[in-house]
Amino acid sequence: MYPVTGVRGPLVLAHRGGGDEHPENSPAAFAAMRGLGVRHIETDAHLSKDGVVVVNHDATVERTYDGKGAIGDLMWSELRDLVGTDGERMMTLSEALLTHPDMYFNIDAKSDAVAEPLLRVIEDHDAFDRVLVASFSERRLARLRALAGPMLTTSIGTTAVALLVGAAQTVSDATAWGVPGPKQGVRAVQVPVRQGFLRIVDRRFVATAHRAGLAVHVWTVNDEATMRELVGLGVDGIVTDRPSLAKDVLVDMGLWREVPPPSRTPSTWTAPKD
């Protein structure tokens, strides 16, 4: 089962593979995380014009590659020939899962179109035990859980996050507010420290999430002081562009221990028939 908590302290989730330390979402970044002992990669999934699930944050290629256009308008044969601004290349999700069988992937499903193809790739690699799927869209996550059943682990979307914040502020039961939990295949909430003027992550929020069976992962945290503060609040994961720094902080606090690699559990999900 996908580990949503660390062995001793919080998980370190390398945001886009650790985008401040290595070319984001690249083979080099993912390999570097393995060498660092950070087994959790936070990444993003889009669908090419010909139905290939690729790893990239943006819906378009301009910012990180020497091309133009939306990923959904380009064939994989076009995407694979792009050269990144850092010299790296784009990966398919299949390649990432195949070449890193000892890693865990927190995958943001960026569109409705990618939902079922994403599940097919996870199934093809027997990887449900090492993937958590995230999305801002509650509807998209519900569809993914309906398609995959109990094999799939997800976080909650923005609607449920708002409900969880309400439950925390009123010191009440999150399930009574309609926040999904482990029974629905939801095992984590992934939030920023604050949204605008609203502070989200505090002791009450963490305690309320934990009572609902949800781990708390906080994004995107790149400074030491905030990392230390969050550890003190009892969060379960730190999503960061600076995974080396996060590891150093946990080592200094006596809380670093490498997460064991996944055990091999064959999946049984079958795509619904048309």
Beta strands, then each sheet from edge to edge (+ up, - down):
strand 1: 11-15
strand 2: 40-47
strand 3: 53-55
strand 4: 91-92
strand 5: 104-109
strand 6: 131-134
strand 7: 153-155
strand 8: 186-192
strand 9: 194-195
strand 10: 198-199
strand 11: 215-219
strand 12: 237-240
sheet 1: 4+ 3- 2+ 1+ 12+ 11+ 8+ 7+ 6+ 5+
sheet 2: 9+ 10-
end
